[in-house]
Amino acid sequence: MTSVPLNYAICRLTVAFVWLYHGLVPKLLYLHEDELAMSLAAGLSQTAAETLATLAGIAEIGMAFAVLLFWRQRWPLILTVVAMLGLLVFVAAFQPELLGGAFNPVTTNVALIALAIIGLNLQRSDQEES
């Protein structure tokens, strides 16, 4: 038999890790060309695209902390689902070629959506049992 609190923690920590990693590594530490390509394809200048990547990185790190700090609140997981859907639509609209690549946004975003929904369901189950 599995533990609801343990599974909830695994979901929550993994969601936070993905937000932290994607905010820090490809945006702030090693600005990846794909991060810029999406913004450039949307019509932004190079400078604006770099600024947006920096701001997005900071926001994603903020989301990682929100997922952790607001452990019992549902809104960070709900916002994760909404954001992942929105970001997937953004990529599909402005850089659809990224959808077919290795380690693409489809698999990352769908997996994160699934983890967030599982976390929400586990949280509800845990509250109902209490």
C-alpha positions as CSV (number, residue, x, y, z in Angstrom):
1,M,0.0,0.0,0.0
2,T,1.3,3.4,-0.9
3,S,1.3,6.5,1.2
4,V,-0.8,9.4,0.0
5,P,1.5,12.0,1.7
6,L,4.6,10.4,0.1
7,N,3.0,10.4,-3.4
8,Y,1.8,13.9,-2.9
9,A,5.3,15.0,-1.9
10,I,6.8,13.3,-4.9
11,C,4.4,15.1,-7.3
12,R,4.9,18.4,-5.6
13,L,8.7,18.2,-5.4
14,T,8.9,17.1,-9.0
15,V,6.7,19.9,-10.2
16,A,8.8,22.4,-8.3
17,F,12.0,20.8,-9.7
18,V,10.9,21.2,-13.3
19,W,9.9,24.8,-12.7
20,L,13.2,25.5,-11.1
21,Y,15.3,23.7,-13.7
22,H,13.5,25.2,-16.7
23,G,13.8,28.7,-15.1
24,L,17.4,28.4,-14.1
25,V,19.3,26.3,-16.7
26,P,18.0,27.2,-20.2
27,K,17.0,30.7,-19.3
28,L,19.4,32.2,-16.7
29,L,22.5,30.1,-16.6
30,Y,22.8,29.0,-20.2
31,L,20.4,31.0,-22.4
32,H,19.3,28.4,-24.9
33,E,18.7,29.4,-28.5
34,D,15.3,27.7,-28.5
35,E,14.2,30.1,-25.7
36,L,15.1,33.0,-27.9
37,A,13.8,31.5,-31.1
38,M,10.2,31.4,-29.8
39,S,10.3,35.1,-28.9
40,L,12.0,36.1,-32.1
41,A,9.4,34.1,-34.1
42,A,6.7,36.1,-32.2
43,G,8.3,39.3,-33.5
44,L,10.4,40.4,-30.6
45,S,13.8,42.0,-31.1
46,Q,16.9,40.1,-29.9
47,T,17.2,42.4,-26.8
48,A,13.5,42.0,-26.0
49,A,13.7,38.2,-26.4
50,E,16.7,38.1,-24.0
51,T,14.9,40.2,-21.5
52,L,11.8,38.1,-21.8
53,A,13.8,34.9,-21.3
54,T,15.3,36.4,-18.1
55,L,11.9,37.5,-16.8
56,A,10.4,34.1,-17.7
57,G,13.3,32.4,-15.9
58,I,12.7,34.5,-12.8
59,A,9.0,33.8,-12.9
60,E,9.6,30.0,-13.3
61,I,11.9,30.0,-10.3
62,G,9.2,31.9,-8.4
63,M,6.7,29.2,-9.4
64,A,9.0,26.6,-8.1
65,F,9.1,28.3,-4.7
66,A,5.4,28.9,-4.8
67,V,4.8,25.2,-5.3
68,L,7.0,24.5,-2.3
69,L,6.0,27.4,0.0
70,F,2.3,27.0,-0.5
71,W,2.4,23.2,0.0
72,R,-1.2,22.8,1.1
73,Q,-2.7,25.3,-1.4
74,R,-4.1,24.2,-4.7
75,W,-3.5,27.3,-6.7
76,P,0.2,26.6,-7.6
77,L,-0.7,23.2,-9.1
78,I,-3.7,24.7,-10.9
79,L,-1.6,27.5,-12.2
80,T,1.0,24.9,-13.4
81,V,-1.7,23.1,-15.4
82,V,-2.9,26.4,-17.0
83,A,0.6,27.6,-17.7
84,M,1.7,24.4,-19.3
85,L,-1.3,24.4,-21.6
86,G,-0.7,28.0,-22.5
87,L,3.0,27.5,-23.1
88,L,2.3,24.5,-25.3
89,V,-0.2,26.6,-27.4
90,F,2.5,29.3,-27.6
91,V,5.1,26.9,-28.9
92,A,2.7,25.4,-31.3
93,A,1.8,28.8,-32.7
94,F,5.3,30.3,-32.9
95,Q,7.8,27.4,-33.1
96,P,5.8,24.3,-34.2
97,E,9.1,22.6,-35.3
98,L,10.0,22.2,-31.6
99,L,7.1,19.9,-31.1
100,G,8.8,17.1,-33.1
101,G,12.3,17.4,-31.5
102,A,13.9,15.2,-28.8
103,F,12.9,16.2,-25.3
104,N,10.2,18.4,-26.7
105,P,7.6,20.6,-25.0
106,V,4.7,18.2,-25.7
107,T,6.2,15.5,-23.5
108,T,7.5,17.9,-20.8
109,N,4.3,19.9,-20.6
110,V,1.9,16.9,-20.7
111,A,4.0,15.1,-18.0
112,L,4.0,18.2,-15.8
113,I,0.2,18.7,-16.3
114,A,-0.3,15.0,-15.3
115,L,1.8,15.3,-12.2
116,A,0.0,18.5,-11.1
117,I,-3.4,16.9,-11.6
118,I,-2.3,13.8,-9.7
119,G,-1.0,16.1,-6.9
120,L,-4.3,17.9,-6.8
121,N,-6.2,14.6,-6.6
122,L,-3.9,13.3,-3.9
123,Q,-4.3,16.5,-1.9
124,R,-8.1,16.1,-2.1
125,S,-7.9,12.4,-1.1
126,D,-5.6,13.3,1.9
127,Q,-8.0,16.0,3.0
128,E,-11.0,13.7,2.7
129,E,-9.3,11.1,4.8
130,S,-8.4,13.6,7.6
